[in-house]
């Protein structure tokens, strides 16, 4: 396993969440896909779908639903990105 690639996957996942927060849907999708490409252990396998759900909520409702927040939380797993997801739910 390449530790550098996994750190880059984590950074890409964080960029996806930051892009969601700032309303940049295309950037969020792109960063989520990049996270899965770099991810060597499958941590972010569900992130693209979770980001898509969140984008749909933002377009439809202007905010994230509990379901989208739960999907994002599950997609990033336990660790430093949980706080970023929590910030999105505020």
C-alpha positions in Angstrom: 0.0 0.0 0.0 1.2 3.5 -0.9 0.7 5.7 2.2 1.1 8.8 0.0 -1.8 7.8 -2.2 -4.0 7.2 0.8 -3.2 10.6 2.2 -4.1 12.1 -1.2 -7.4 10.2 -1.1 -8.1 11.7 2.3 -7.3 15.2 0.9 -9.5 14.6 -2.1 -12.4 13.5 0.2 -11.9 16.7 2.2 -12.0 18.8 -1.0 -15.2 17.1 -1.9 -16.8 18.0 1.4 -15.4 21.6 1.2 -16.9 21.9 -2.3 -20.3 20.7 -1.0 -20.1 23.3 1.7 -19.5 26.1 -0.8 -22.1 24.9 -3.3 -19.7 23.8 -6.0 -21.4 20.6 -7.1 -19.2 19.7 -10.0 -16.0 20.2 -7.9 -17.5 18.0 -5.2 -18.3 15.2 -7.6 -14.9 15.4 -9.2 -13.0 15.4 -5.9 -15.2 12.4 -4.6 -14.3 10.4 -7.7 -10.7 11.3 -7.3 -10.8 10.1 -3.6 -12.1 6.7 -4.7 -9.4 6.4 -7.5 -6.6 7.1 -5.0 -8.1 5.1 -2.1 -6.3 1.8 -1.8 -8.3 0.3 1.1 -11.9 1.1 0.1 -12.5 3.7 2.8 -14.1 6.1 0.4 -15.9 3.6 -1.9 -19.4 5.1 -1.2 -18.3 8.8 -1.2 -19.3 9.6 -4.8 -22.9 8.4 -4.2 -23.1 10.2 -0.9 -21.9 13.4 -2.5 -24.5 13.0 -5.2 -27.2 12.6 -2.6 -26.0 15.7 -0.8 -25.9 17.7 -4.0 -29.4 16.6 -4.9 -30.6 17.8 -1.4 -28.9 21.1 -1.8 -30.5 21.7 -5.2 -33.9 20.6 -4.1 -34.1 21.8 -0.5 -31.2 24.2 0.0 -29.9 22.1 2.8 -28.8 18.6 3.6 -31.2 16.0 4.9 -30.5 13.7 7.8 -30.2 10.9 5.3 -27.6 12.7 3.2 -25.6 13.6 6.4 -25.8 10.0 7.5 -24.6 8.8 4.1 -21.7 11.3 4.1 -20.7 10.2 7.6 -20.7 6.6 6.6 -18.8 7.4 3.4 -15.9 9.1 5.2 -15.8 6.7 8.1 -14.5 7.4 11.6 -11.7 10.0 11.6 -10.9 13.6 10.9 -13.6 14.1 8.2 -16.4 13.4 10.6 -16.0 16.9 11.9 -16.3 18.3 8.4 -19.5 16.4 7.8 -20.8 17.6 11.1 -20.1 21.2 10.1 -22.1 20.6 6.9 -25.1 19.7 9.0 -25.3 23.0 10.8 
